[in-house]
Amino acid sequence: MKILLSWLREFVDVPGTAEEVARTMSVRGFAVEGIERDGEDAVIDFEITANRPDCMSVLGMAREVATAYDLQTRRPAVGDSTLPLVSLKTVDKADVEIIIDAPNLCPRYAGAVADVQVGPSPAWIQARLQAAGVRPISNIVDLTNYVLLELGQPMHAFDLSKLTGAQIRVRPAAAGEALHTLDGQMRTLSPDMLVIADTERPVAVAGVMGGAESEVTNATSTIVLESAYFDALSVRRTSRKLGLKTEASIRFERGADPRMPVTAMERACALLQMIGAGTARGTVVDGYPTRVESRTVSLRRARIQGLLGVAIPDAEVKRILEQLGFALKSTSEGWDITVPTRRVDVRREVDLIEEVARHYGFDRVPVTFPALTSPAPLPDPRIQQTRGLRTLLTASGFSEAVTFGFVGEGAALAFAPQEELVPIANPLSENFAVLRPSVLPGLIAAVAHNRRREQRDIRLFEVGGRFSRTAGERRAVACAWTGAGSPAHWSGEGREVDFFDIKGTVERICEALRVEISTVSQRTPWLVPGCAASAVAGDSTFVGVFGQLAPAVLESMGLPPGESVYVAEIDLDAAEAAATSSDLHVEPLPRYPSVTRDVSILIANTVAAGDVRRTIQEAAPAALVRIREFDRYQGKGVPEGKISLSLRLTFRSPDRTLTDAEVQSAMDAILAALQHDHDAIQR
């Protein structure tokens, strides 16, 4: 918001230079983007955050400056009088009729009719507009822009002779209606958009832009001035749908002041007469079917001190809030504060405390922690879980990626059916059309992005939400791995990542989550058949899926043909439900030695390693403490369809040394079970 210092001084007698004003306001929450010299004057460019639409005007910033310097604001003078300058008669209904059909979207609409002589604006108005970055057009258009910048109230002027039926009607657009807007574009409207219309057609998009067919030109002799208050959400939605961002829409969509339209109209009528551009015919017509009342918020002294850690005198609290426009009523614990309707950002007690702290001075707040009256709540255990996963995966060589929660519909359909997708009502583009049904689409796109930049070895992970119609939002951790499975070393060559690398990653994740899983072969459309498996907890609880990405998905994501990308996705909510007890316990180091036996068996190559493990565990005594596969061979000397699998079994008793006979008995039972369940033969 660019503000001319001399214009600001019409509202408040601010002392000092522009640089001093900028420094004073910067410590009160208003960043200054720069200061420009305009002859002997200066233009201060304030950065106004989206939650402070009340400061997007000279008057709004004047209130803040006056509070900072402990001064009083005043209304701007026009000639020898202050606002309003003119006393007008009642409007003749024959001039123009104002009808509000949608009071929920337009709670207030003010209008006035004026006879005008269109021409250039006075030099001082043009200079102020140009200093604020607004191009002068004509005295009527410039006047509406001047009031917008001065008071923060958007206005618009219609040529009365171009309005059919001399009527202003505020209504929703009809399906298929179109409007030729002032930017020269033909806009197709929809029923969820609010328009300003005459008896036949729309003449403006409410809160956004006027229509070319009712535009004020040099031939205009009578105008209808508009000053209204529109629903913020409606204007924001319309502006985004039409792709139109204007000075008016920026203010309306953030929240205008419902009490300003009449004040702004009176100011515009006064300026109109003062610059000799015309004369209003009567008083302002104020349509206000739905009143917007001020809200009241309680403010407690103890809460101010408890939050800021310093006791602020009552007189200082009262001064700050009253100068900002709040009305105070004393209570036993503090005050009941009436919040002005322009302050859309103040809804809670802490918002009022922030206002007090800003102008009291953050530098005067002591650097100490306020006393706590109750223990802090325990953190969400999911936060600690996510931190642990990040530590685990980064230690495993993965880098964290953060991708969008929105993806294109084509990318989403590779991972979920159409009926499960959750579409976005107003997507920014086709690439963000639906909520992601899986964390993998964005992760794979990140892999493709890195591959296009000649990165070969890529390991990425992400922890985030995924969405579906039936399951809603669920948390997940996903991994993607391509390139080297192990790096080259002087002792041997490196190798490419394979299925067992991603399987090991899944096992490490589930171990950290305290979930005991088994892997089951699975057919998944987006994974290569035979290189896809699911992680299952217990008998049937699905925890996740992993495997090699299918060529069709690789191609759709822009990855090179023949690329091997292994991915995994673990459902954290399912894993949390299936996790074993989180109670940690310590066991003493074993006092008795262990006994290790190796065994090699011939077994069908279709038998899963998890099935072999389960058979061994069920047949073995409690003394079996570890099973580890250390060799798998398939080739010469091994029959077709068979593999040679070598396992190392470790036995230990907590209270004695095991005998050879006990261990051999256990081995015999294990081999018998393997032969019975899987037709295994000891080699």
GULUMBA-268234 format. One record per residue (C-alpha): residue in one letter; x, y, z. Coordinates in steps of 0.5 Angstrom, whole numbers, padded with zeros to 4 digits, m for minus. Layout:
<tilos>
r, xx, yy, zz
A, X, Y, Z
...
</tilos>
This chain:
<tilos>
r, xx, yy, zz
M, 0000, 0000, 0000
K, 0003, 0006, m0002
I, 0002, 0012, 0002
L, 0004, 0020, 0000
L, 0006, 0023, 0007
S, 0003, 0029, 0006
W, m0004, 0025, 0005
L, m0003, 0022, 0011
R, m0002, 0028, 0015
E, m0009, 0031, 0013
F, m0011, 0025, 0018
V, m0006, 0026, 0023
D, m0001, 0031, 0025
V, 0005, 0026, 0025
P, 0012, 0029, 0026
G, 0019, 0027, 0023
T, 0021, 0025, 0016
A, 0018, 0019, 0012
E, 0024, 0015, 0015
E, 0022, 0016, 0022
V, 0015, 0014, 0021
A, 0017, 0008, 0017
R, 0022, 0006, 0023
T, 0016, 0007, 0028
M, 0011, 0003, 0024
S, 0016, m0003, 0022
V, 0016, m0004, 0030
R, 0009, m0005, 0030
G, 0008, m0010, 0025
F, 0008, m0006, 0019
A, 0014, m0008, 0014
V, 0016, m0002, 0010
E, 0018, m0004, 0003
G, 0021, 0002, 0001
I, 0021, 0010, 0001
E, 0020, 0014, m0006
R, 0022, 0021, m0006
D, 0016, 0025, m0010
G, 0019, 0032, m0010
E, 0019, 0035, m0003
D, 0014, 0030, m0001
A, 0015, 0022, 0000
V, 0012, 0016, m0001
I, 0012, 0010, 0004
D, 0010, 0003, 0001
F, 0007, m0001, 0007
E, 0007, m0008, 0006
I, 0000, m0010, 0009
T, m0002, m0017, 0011
A, m0008, m0021, 0008
N, m0011, m0020, 0015
R, m0011, m0013, 0016
P, m0016, m0010, 0010
D, m0017, m0004, 0015
C, m0010, m0002, 0013
M, m0011, m0002, 0006
S, m0013, 0006, 0006
V, m0010, 0012, 0008
L, m0015, 0013, 0014
G, m0013, 0006, 0016
M, m0006, 0007, 0017
A, m0007, 0014, 0020
R, m0011, 0010, 0026
E, m0004, 0006, 0027
V, 0000, 0012, 0026
A, m0004, 0016, 0031
T, m0004, 0011, 0036
A, 0004, 0010, 0035
Y, 0005, 0017, 0036
D, m0001, 0018, 0041
L, m0004, 0023, 0037
Q, m0012, 0024, 0035
T, m0014, 0023, 0028
R, m0019, 0027, 0024
R, m0023, 0027, 0018
P, m0020, 0030, 0012
A, m0023, 0037, 0010
V, m0026, 0039, 0003
G, m0025, 0047, 0002
D, m0027, 0050, 0009
S, m0032, 0044, 0011
T, m0031, 0037, 0014
L, m0034, 0031, 0011
P, m0040, 0031, 0009
L, m0040, 0038, 0005
V, m0047, 0037, 0002
S, m0054, 0037, 0005
L, m0058, 0033, 0000
K, m0065, 0032, m0001
T, m0069, 0026, m0002
V, m0068, 0022, m0008
D, m0074, 0022, m0013
K, m0075, 0015, m0014
A, m0076, 0016, m0022
D, m0068, 0017, m0022
V, m0066, 0010, m0020
E, m0069, 0005, m0016
I, m0064, 0000, m0012
I, m0067, m0007, m0010
I, m0063, m0012, m0007
D, m0065, m0019, m0008
A, m0059, m0023, m0005
P, m0058, m0020, 0002
N, m0054, m0025, 0005
L, m0049, m0024, m0001
C, m0050, m0016, m0001
P, m0052, m0014, 0006
R, m0051, m0006, 0004
Y, m0052, m0002, m0002
A, m0051, 0005, m0002
G, m0053, 0009, m0009
A, m0053, 0016, m0011
V, m0055, 0020, m0017
A, m0051, 0026, m0020
D, m0051, 0031, m0025
V, m0044, 0031, m0028
Q, m0039, 0034, m0033
V, m0034, 0029, m0035
G, m0027, 0031, m0036
P, m0020, 0031, m0033
S, m0018, 0031, m0026
P, m0015, 0037, m0022
A, m0007, 0036, m0022
W, m0007, 0035, m0014
I, m0012, 0029, m0015
Q, m0008, 0026, m0021
A, m0001, 0027, m0017
R, m0004, 0023, m0011
L, m0007, 0017, m0015
Q, 0000, 0017, m0019
A, 0004, 0017, m0013
A, 0000, 0011, m0010
G, 0001, 0007, m0017
V, m0006, 0008, m0020
R, m0007, 0011, m0027
P, m0011, 0017, m0028
I, m0017, 0017, m0033
S, m0023, 0022, m0032
N, m0025, 0026, m0026
I, m0031, 0021, m0025
V, m0027, 0015, m0025
D, m0021, 0018, m0021
L, m0026, 0021, m0016
T, m0028, 0013, m0014
N, m0021, 0011, m0014
Y, m0019, 0017, m0010
V, m0024, 0015, m0004
L, m0022, 0008, m0005
L, m0015, 0009, m0003
E, m0017, 0015, 0002
L, m0022, 0011, 0006
G, m0021, 0004, 0003
Q, m0028, 0003, 0001
P, m0029, 0001, m0007
M, m0034, 0005, m0011
H, m0036, 0005, m0018
A, m0040, 0010, m0023
F, m0045, 0008, m0028
D, m0048, 0012, m0034
L, m0055, 0013, m0032
S, m0057, 0013, m0039
K, m0055, 0007, m0041
L, m0059, 0003, m0035
T, m0065, 0000, m0038
G, m0071, 0002, m0033
A, m0067, 0006, m0029
Q, m0066, 0001, m0024
I, m0060, m0002, m0020
R, m0061, m0010, m0018
V, m0057, m0014, m0014
R, m0058, m0021, m0016
P, m0055, m0028, m0017
A, m0053, m0028, m0024
A, m0057, m0033, m0029
A, m0054, m0039, m0032
G, m0051, m0037, m0038
E, m0051, m0030, m0037
A, m0045, m0026, m0040
L, m0042, m0019, m0039
H, m0037, m0015, m0043
T, m0032, m0012, m0037
L, m0028, m0006, m0037
D, m0022, m0010, m0039
G, m0025, m0011, m0046
Q, m0026, m0019, m0044
M, m0033, m0022, m0045
R, m0034, m0026, m0038
T, m0039, m0032, m0038
L, m0042, m0032, m0031
S, m0045, m0037, m0027
P, m0051, m0037, m0022
D, m0046, m0037, m0016
M, m0044, m0030, m0018
L, m0047, m0024, m0015
V, m0048, m0019, m0021
I, m0051, m0011, m0021
A, m0056, m0011, m0026
D, m0061, m0007, m0029
T, m0068, m0009, m0031
E, m0065, m0013, m0037
R, m0058, m0015, m0036
P, m0052, m0015, m0031
V, m0048, m0009, m0032
A, m0042, m0011, m0027
V, m0039, m0017, m0023
A, m0041, m0015, m0016
G, m0034, m0013, m0012
V, m0030, m0015, m0018
M, m0031, m0010, m0024
G, m0036, m0006, m0028
G, m0039, m0007, m0035
A, m0037, m0004, m0041
E, m0044, m0003, m0043
S, m0045, 0002, m0037
E, m0038, 0005, m0037
V, m0038, 0013, m0036
T, m0035, 0016, m0042
N, m0034, 0024, m0044
A, m0041, 0024, m0047
T, m0044, 0022, m0040
S, m0048, 0027, m0036
T, m0052, 0023, m0031
I, m0048, 0018, m0026
V, m0050, 0013, m0021
L, m0045, 0012, m0016
E, m0045, 0005, m0012
S, m0042, 0004, m0005
A, m0043, m0003, m0002
Y, m0041, m0008, 0002
F, m0041, m0015, m0001
D, m0040, m0022, 0002
A, m0032, m0024, 0002
L, m0033, m0031, 0001
S, m0037, m0029, m0005
V, m0032, m0024, m0008
R, m0026, m0029, m0007
R, m0030, m0035, m0011
T, m0032, m0030, m0016
S, m0025, m0027, m0017
R, m0022, m0033, m0017
K, m0027, m0037, m0022
L, m0026, m0031, m0027
G, m0019, m0030, m0026
L, m0020, m0023, m0024
K, m0016, m0019, m0019
T, m0018, m0012, m0018
E, m0016, m0007, m0013
A, m0024, m0007, m0011
S, m0024, m0015, m0010
I, m0017, m0015, m0006
R, m0021, m0011, m0001
F, m0028, m0014, m0001
E, m0025, m0021, m0001
R, m0021, m0020, 0005
G, m0027, m0016, 0009
A, m0029, m0009, 0008
D, m0033, m0005, 0013
P, m0040, m0005, 0013
R, m0041, 0002, 0016
M, m0037, 0005, 0011
P, m0041, 0005, 0004
V, m0045, 0011, 0006
T, m0039, 0015, 0009
A, m0035, 0014, 0003
M, m0041, 0016, m0001
E, m0042, 0023, 0002
R, m0034, 0024, 0001
A, m0035, 0022, m0006
C, m0041, 0027, m0007
A, m0037, 0033, m0003
L, m0031, 0032, m0007
L, m0035, 0032, m0014
Q, m0038, 0038, m0012
M, m0031, 0041, m0009
I, m0027, 0040, m0016
G, m0033, 0042, m0020
A, m0034, 0036, m0023
G, m0042, 0035, m0022
T, m0047, 0036, m0016
A, m0051, 0030, m0013
R, m0059, 0031, m0014
G, m0061, 0028, m0007
T, m0059, 0024, m0001
V, m0055, 0018, m0001
V, m0060, 0012, m0002
D, m0058, 0007, 0004
G, m0060, 0000, 0003
Y, m0059, m0004, 0009
P, m0063, m0010, 0009
T, m0058, m0015, 0013
R, m0055, m0011, 0019
V, m0048, m0013, 0021
E, m0047, m0012, 0028
S, m0041, m0011, 0032
R, m0038, m0016, 0036
T, m0036, m0016, 0044
V, m0030, m0019, 0046
S, m0028, m0020, 0054
L, m0021, m0017, 0056
R, m0018, m0019, 0062
R, m0012, m0016, 0066
A, m0009, m0022, 0069
R, m0009, m0025, 0062
I, m0005, m0020, 0059
Q, 0000, m0021, 0064
G, 0000, m0028, 0064
L, 0001, m0028, 0056
L, 0006, m0022, 0056
G, 0009, m0023, 0062
V, 0009, m0016, 0064
A, 0003, m0012, 0067
I, 0001, m0006, 0063
P, m0002, 0000, 0066
D, m0010, 0000, 0065
A, m0009, 0007, 0062
E, m0005, 0005, 0057
V, m0009, m0001, 0055
K, m0015, 0004, 0055
R, m0011, 0009, 0051
I, m0009, 0004, 0045
L, m0015, 0001, 0044
E, m0019, 0007, 0044
Q, m0015, 0010, 0039
L, m0015, 0004, 0035
G, m0023, 0005, 0035
F, m0025, 0000, 0040
A, m0030, 0002, 0045
L, m0029, 0000, 0052
K, m0033, m0002, 0058
S, m0030, m0003, 0065
T, m0031, m0010, 0068
S, m0029, m0013, 0075
E, m0023, m0017, 0071
G, m0022, m0012, 0066
W, m0026, m0010, 0060
D, m0032, m0011, 0055
I, m0029, m0009, 0048
T, m0034, m0007, 0042
V, m0030, m0009, 0036
P, m0031, m0004, 0030
T, m0034, m0008, 0024
R, m0028, m0006, 0020
R, m0023, m0010, 0024
V, m0024, m0017, 0021
D, m0018, m0020, 0024
V, m0020, m0019, 0032
R, m0025, m0025, 0034
R, m0021, m0027, 0041
E, m0018, m0024, 0047
V, m0011, m0026, 0045
D, m0012, m0022, 0038
L, m0014, m0016, 0043
I, m0008, m0017, 0047
E, m0004, m0017, 0041
E, m0006, m0010, 0039
V, m0004, m0008, 0046
A, 0003, m0011, 0045
R, 0004, m0008, 0039
H, 0003, m0001, 0041
Y, 0006, m0002, 0048
G, 0012, m0004, 0045
F, 0015, m0011, 0044
D, 0022, m0009, 0046
R, 0019, m0007, 0053
V, 0016, m0014, 0054
P, 0021, m0018, 0058
V, 0025, m0024, 0056
T, 0022, m0029, 0061
F, 0017, m0034, 0061
P, 0011, m0033, 0064
A, 0009, m0037, 0070
L, 0005, m0043, 0068
T, m0001, m0045, 0072
S, m0002, m0052, 0069
P, 0003, m0057, 0066
A, 0003, m0057, 0059
P, m0001, m0062, 0055
L, 0003, m0068, 0052
P, 0005, m0068, 0045
D, 0001, m0072, 0040
P, 0005, m0078, 0040
R, 0004, m0078, 0032
I, 0009, m0072, 0032
Q, 0014, m0076, 0036
Q, 0013, m0082, 0031
T, 0014, m0078, 0025
R, 0021, m0075, 0028
G, 0023, m0082, 0029
L, 0021, m0084, 0022
R, 0025, m0078, 0019
T, 0031, m0080, 0023
L, 0031, m0087, 0021
L, 0030, m0086, 0013
T, 0035, m0081, 0013
A, 0040, m0085, 0017
S, 0038, m0090, 0011
G, 0041, m0086, 0006
F, 0034, m0083, 0004
S, 0033, m0075, 0003
E, 0026, m0072, 0005
A, 0021, m0070, 0000
V, 0015, m0065, 0001
T, 0010, m0065, m0005
F, 0003, m0062, m0006
G, m0003, m0066, m0003
F, m0006, m0064, m0010
V, m0004, m0068, m0016
G, m0007, m0069, m0023
E, m0013, m0074, m0025
G, m0009, m0078, m0029
A, m0003, m0079, m0024
A, m0008, m0081, m0019
L, m0012, m0086, m0023
A, m0006, m0090, m0023
F, m0006, m0091, m0016
A, m0014, m0091, m0015
P, m0020, m0092, m0018
Q, m0024, m0086, m0021
E, m0030, m0087, m0015
E, m0025, m0086, m0010
L, m0022, m0080, m0012
V, m0023, m0073, m0008
P, m0024, m0068, m0014
I, m0022, m0060, m0012
A, m0028, m0056, m0013
N, m0023, m0050, m0016
P, m0017, m0053, m0018
L, m0011, m0048, m0019
S, m0010, m0052, m0026
E, m0011, m0059, m0028
N, m0004, m0062, m0025
F, m0008, m0060, m0018
A, m0015, m0063, m0020
V, m0016, m0068, m0014
L, m0013, m0070, m0007
R, m0008, m0075, m0008
P, m0010, m0082, m0006
S, m0003, m0084, m0005
V, 0003, m0080, m0003
L, 0007, m0084, m0009
P, 0005, m0080, m0015
G, 0008, m0073, m0012
L, 0014, m0077, m0010
I, 0015, m0081, m0017
A, 0015, m0074, m0020
A, 0020, m0072, m0016
V, 0025, m0078, m0018
A, 0023, m0076, m0025
H, 0025, m0069, m0024
N, 0032, m0071, m0021
R, 0033, m0076, m0027
R, 0032, m0071, m0032
R, 0038, m0067, m0028
E, 0042, m0073, m0029
Q, 0042, m0075, m0022
R, 0043, m0083, m0022
D, 0042, m0085, m0015
I, 0036, m0083, m0012
R, 0033, m0085, m0005
L, 0027, m0080, m0003
F, 0021, m0081, 0002
E, 0015, m0077, 0005
V, 0011, m0077, 0011
G, 0004, m0074, 0009
G, m0003, m0075, 0008
R, m0007, m0079, 0003
F, m0015, m0078, 0001
S, m0020, m0083, m0001
R, m0028, m0082, m0001
T, m0029, m0088, 0003
A, m0023, m0088, 0008
G, m0022, m0080, 0008
E, m0015, m0078, 0010
R, m0010, m0083, 0013
R, m0003, m0082, 0014
A, 0002, m0085, 0010
V, 0010, m0086, 0009
A, 0012, m0087, 0002
C, 0019, m0089, m0001
A, 0022, m0089, m0008
W, 0029, m0092, m0010
T, 0033, m0092, m0016
G, 0040, m0093, m0018
A, 0045, m0096, m0014
G, 0043, m0101, m0008
S, 0050, m0101, m0006
P, 0056, m0096, m0008
A, 0062, m0098, m0011
H, 0068, m0100, m0007
W, 0075, m0102, m0007
S, 0073, m0109, m0005
G, 0068, m0110, m0010
E, 0063, m0107, m0015
G, 0057, m0104, m0013
R, 0050, m0107, m0015
E, 0043, m0104, m0017
V, 0038, m0103, m0013
D, 0033, m0109, m0013
F, 0026, m0112, m0009
F, 0030, m0114, m0003
D, 0033, m0107, m0002
I, 0026, m0104, m0002
K, 0023, m0110, 0002
G, 0029, m0109, 0008
T, 0027, m0102, 0008
V, 0020, m0103, 0009
E, 0022, m0108, 0015
R, 0026, m0103, 0018
I, 0020, m0098, 0018
C, 0015, m0103, 0021
E, 0020, m0105, 0026
A, 0021, m0098, 0028
L, 0013, m0098, 0029
R, 0013, m0104, 0033
V, 0009, m0108, 0028
E, 0011, m0115, 0026
I, 0009, m0116, 0019
S, 0010, m0122, 0014
T, 0010, m0121, 0007
V, 0005, m0124, 0002
S, 0006, m0124, m0006
Q, 0000, m0119, m0009
R, m0002, m0117, m0016
T, m0002, m0109, m0016
P, m0004, m0105, m0022
W, 0002, m0100, m0021
L, 0007, m0105, m0020
V, 0011, m0110, m0024
P, 0008, m0117, m0023
G, 0012, m0122, m0019
C, 0016, m0116, m0016
A, 0010, m0114, m0012
A, 0008, m0115, m0004
S, 0004, m0113, 0001
A, 0006, m0112, 0009
V, 0001, m0116, 0013
A, 0001, m0115, 0021
G, m0002, m0121, 0024
D, m0007, m0126, 0020
S, m0010, m0120, 0015
T, m0009, m0113, 0017
F, m0006, m0110, 0011
V, 0000, m0105, 0013
G, 0003, m0103, 0006
V, 0005, m0105, m0001
F, 0012, m0105, m0004
G, 0015, m0107, m0010
Q, 0018, m0105, m0017
L, 0014, m0099, m0021
A, 0010, m0102, m0027
P, 0013, m0099, m0034
A, 0006, m0096, m0036
V, 0007, m0091, m0029
L, 0014, m0090, m0031
E, 0012, m0087, m0038
S, 0006, m0083, m0035
M, 0011, m0080, m0030
G, 0016, m0078, m0035
L, 0022, m0083, m0033
P, 0026, m0086, m0038
P, 0024, m0093, m0041
G, 0028, m0099, m0038
E, 0029, m0095, m0031
S, 0028, m0099, m0025
V, 0024, m0096, m0019
Y, 0022, m0099, m0013
V, 0017, m0096, m0008
A, 0014, m0097, m0002
E, 0008, m0094, 0002
I, 0006, m0096, 0009
D, m0001, m0094, 0012
L, 0001, m0091, 0019
D, m0006, m0091, 0022
A, m0006, m0098, 0020
A, 0001, m0099, 0023
E, m0001, m0096, 0029
A, m0007, m0100, 0030
A, m0003, m0106, 0029
A, 0003, m0104, 0034
T, 0005, m0108, 0040
S, 0006, m0105, 0046
S, 0010, m0099, 0047
D, 0013, m0101, 0054
L, 0020, m0102, 0053
H, 0023, m0107, 0058
V, 0031, m0109, 0059
E, 0033, m0116, 0059
P, 0040, m0118, 0062
L, 0045, m0120, 0057
P, 0045, m0128, 0056
R, 0049, m0132, 0062
Y, 0049, m0138, 0058
P, 0052, m0140, 0051
S, 0048, m0140, 0044
V, 0048, m0146, 0039
T, 0048, m0145, 0032
R, 0046, m0150, 0027
D, 0046, m0149, 0019
V, 0042, m0152, 0015
S, 0041, m0152, 0007
I, 0034, m0155, 0004
L, 0032, m0156, m0003
I, 0025, m0152, m0004
A, 0020, m0150, m0009
N, 0022, m0143, m0012
T, 0015, m0141, m0011
V, 0015, m0142, m0003
A, 0015, m0135, 0000
A, 0021, m0134, 0006
G, 0016, m0132, 0011
D, 0012, m0138, 0010
V, 0019, m0142, 0011
R, 0020, m0138, 0017
R, 0013, m0139, 0020
T, 0014, m0147, 0019
I, 0020, m0147, 0023
Q, 0018, m0142, 0029
E, 0012, m0147, 0030
A, 0016, m0153, 0030
A, 0022, m0151, 0034
P, 0022, m0150, 0042
A, 0022, m0144, 0045
A, 0030, m0144, 0045
L, 0030, m0142, 0038
V, 0032, m0135, 0039
R, 0034, m0133, 0031
I, 0033, m0135, 0024
R, 0037, m0132, 0019
E, 0037, m0134, 0011
F, 0045, m0133, 0009
D, 0045, m0136, 0002
R, 0040, m0137, m0004
Y, 0042, m0141, m0010
Q, 0039, m0143, m0016
G, 0043, m0146, m0022
K, 0047, m0152, m0024
G, 0046, m0158, m0019
V, 0039, m0156, m0017
P, 0033, m0159, m0020
E, 0028, m0154, m0025
G, 0023, m0150, m0020
K, 0027, m0151, m0014
I, 0032, m0147, m0010
S, 0037, m0149, m0005
L, 0036, m0144, 0001
S, 0041, m0144, 0007
L, 0039, m0142, 0014
R, 0043, m0141, 0020
L, 0039, m0142, 0027
T, 0041, m0140, 0034
F, 0039, m0144, 0040
R, 0039, m0141, 0047
S, 0036, m0143, 0054
P, 0036, m0137, 0059
D, 0037, m0142, 0065
R, 0042, m0147, 0063
T, 0047, m0149, 0057
L, 0043, m0153, 0052
T, 0046, m0160, 0050
D, 0047, m0163, 0043
A, 0042, m0168, 0044
E, 0036, m0162, 0045
V, 0039, m0158, 0039
Q, 0039, m0164, 0035
S, 0032, m0166, 0037
A, 0030, m0159, 0035
M, 0033, m0160, 0028
D, 0030, m0166, 0027
A, 0023, m0163, 0029
I, 0024, m0157, 0024
L, 0026, m0161, 0018
A, 0020, m0166, 0019
A, 0016, m0160, 0019
L, 0019, m0157, 0013
Q, 0018, m0163, 0009
H, 0011, m0164, 0011
D, 0009, m0157, 0010
H, 0013, m0155, 0004
D, 0016, m0162, 0001
A, 0023, m0159, 0003
I, 0029, m0164, 0002
Q, 0035, m0163, 0007
R, 0042, m0163, 0002
</tilos>
